[in-house]
Amino acid sequence: MASRTLVTMALPYANGSLHLGHLVEAVQTDVYVRALRAAGEEVAFICADDTHGTPIEVSAARAGVPPEKFVERFHAEHSANYRSFEVLHDIFYKTHSPENEEHVVRIFRALDADGAVDRRPVEQLYCEIDRRFLPDRFVKGECPKCGAKDQYGDACEVCGSTYEPTDLKNPYCALCKEQGRGEVPPVRRSSMHYFVRLSKYQDFLREWTSAPGHLQPEVKRSIDGWLSEPLKDWDISRDAPYFGFRIPGETDKYFYVWLDAPIGYLSSTDRWCKDRGDRLERWWAKDADTDIVHFIGKDIVYFHTLFWPAMLHASGWKVPARVHVHGMLTVDAAKMSKTRGNFFTVDDYLAAGLDAEWLRYYFASNLGPTPSDIDLSLIEMKNRVNGELLNNVGNLANRALSIVWKSFEGKLGKLPASPEDLWQISAIERKVAGHYRAIDTRAAVQEVLSLSSLANARLQEKQPWKLLKTDRAAAHAELTLAVNVARICARLLAPVVPRFAKGVEEQTGAPLRWGDFEWLQETAIREPKPLVRRVEDEYLAKLSGKFVGATAPAPAPAQVAPGHPEISIDEFGKTDLRAGKVLACERIPKSDKLLKLTIDLGEGAPRTVVSGVAQAYPPEELVGKTVAVVANLPKKPLRGVESHGMVLFAEGGKRGLIAVEIGEDVPPGAKVK
């Protein structure tokens, strides 16, 4: 371990409001930072708004303001949103800054000096009305693979294929259509562009991605697939008009936003260091005694595990020690969408009267160390907050403190026994700290709930409220024990719910410090007040009712296809359904439909299963999922691959097929009944 840790979360794009999906990463990163600081470590928490690119340039033009002014609005909004959820960066800067331009130019020149930069012409689609080259997001047409209409210039949302904008059939300018000019076809034009030859750094990237601890196993398996072939050259330039940094020596060429966005981690640290009299090199120098940890979503893995380390390596900066990838957020098992009525911004959530700590607790108690997706069920959030945080941990503190306040003039007594002797508190704290460091907040929360349940069970057994009449000293002792254990639970949960922990600290009159096992005895407390607000249905209804008018009608329930005869329970019993963990997934060459899955069924050696779902799922999205597998099918060769089993998928949804998933806590090989 290094002497200090620099932690970043992905830069939000300053072209719109933050939604609840952004908070998955923000909460996970903030919990990690708070846990490291609780352990006494030196930590820097760095972030910024990503403020460049064509979408921002176009949006600013529509709004009739300069791009610099346009991004200020969202920068202020994003800053306020993060503070509302107690996500407290050391600096929340912007990529449109003098520091970022300076570092972008330096890194570009380092890549050029290393012989990694080429210049060559690129044929692109050009709109003669808007007088601009069209990036993939601003050209639409028919998918060259499946023929679906109105698809963007980079990928088809129907079949999942990826392609170049020039591959589209019957392309048209999306900007023209938005302005009511119809489907104006663009023309092809050539423009000189700058490329970075990533293949020059392929050996370094293989070494870096293979180093222990740098990547999660599920992520590394995907990257191994990319690195098994020569990496494609990376186009790092864009044509004017563009909001970004101009390439030195050019008049109408700008650095692509994905070159300067990750450099924002470095330049924001630079600004922070200048503000506090620190040195950037102490954190980012190649030999700095620092661990750099990035938190990102799985949609930007390629940039952070290939482009970014290559840039740092070429320019002589510290490369990341860890890139942690989390899954995407769904709401009630569906992708967020305004037409479904489940797309909520941070401001929507707060305006409905919901407490920020409810969502912090829900996310943290559901997030494990893998990049699996996380689902937000408002009903589950209500049940977990009310049942666990309020009725378990909060109730332990509030019950004991209230009786001490009323019956013992607000003063604690002597302990009946040491909490350490009763429950090995120090061992629990070490275990919880280990879970936080492993970015397994779900396990950390469960450890705390288990301890709180033990203390609640003892309190219920001893019933000090009844002992008040017969043995006040014994009642006082049991209440003092409960207060001390509640303080331990609060300090272990402080990274997750800091306001709750602060409330316990204030009411018990002593700071919550990790490693402090001096128990409170015969000290004064302060007047107890509710520590956790109960989740009421009215708040959830107010939030979920925001888009009631736009909510799409619920689909009709699926009907059993006519002609399918009924079967007996004995016949169904012949099917051996097992829980299978997807260890790896890749496309089968020369097939648009087939994926090769490597699945752990708890048999000692993994199985290979071929599934015809490539048009619904990119391979990396299935890795890490625990799915339902028909395990007793005979082996069958498919496209040269021997498939042994079948993964179950349900028909429906935007993808057309949805994997039948099983909870992460179910071990591979468990029978599905």
Buried (B, 14 or more C-beta within 10 A) or exposed (E): EBEBBBBBBBBBBBBBBBBBBBBBBBBBBBBBBBBBBBBEBEBBBBBBBBBBBBBBBBBBBEEEBEBEEBBBEBBEBBBEBBEBBBBEBBBBBBBBBEBBBBBBBBBBEBBBEBEBBEEEEBEBBBBEEBEBBBBBBBBBBBBBBBEBEBBBBBBBEBBBBEBBBBBBEEBBBBBBBEEEBEBBBBEEBEBEBBBBBBBBBBEBBEEBBEEEEBBBEBBBBBBBBBBEEEBEBBBBBBBBBBBBBBBEEBEEBBBBBBBBBBBBBBBBBBBBBEEEEBEBBBBBBEEBEBBBBBBBBBEBBBBBBBBBBBBBBBBEBBBBBBBBBBBBBBBBEBBBBEEBBBBBBBBBBBEBEBBBBBBBBBBBBBBBBBBBBBBBBBEBBBEBBBEBBBBBBBBBBBBBBBBBBEBBEBBBBEBBEEBBEBBEBEEBBEBBBEBBBBBBBBBBBBBBBEBBBBBBEBBEEBEBBEBBEEEBEBBBBBBBBBBBBBBBBBBBBBBBBBBBBBBBBBBBEBEBEBEEEEBBBEBEBEEBEEBBBBBEEEBBEBBBEBBEEEBEEEEEEEEEEEEEEEEEEEEEEEEEBBBBBBBBBBBBEEBBBBBBBBBBBBEEEBBBBBBBBBBBBBBBBBBBBBBBBBBEBEEEEBEEBEBBBBBBBEEEEEBBBBBBBBEBEBEBBBEBE
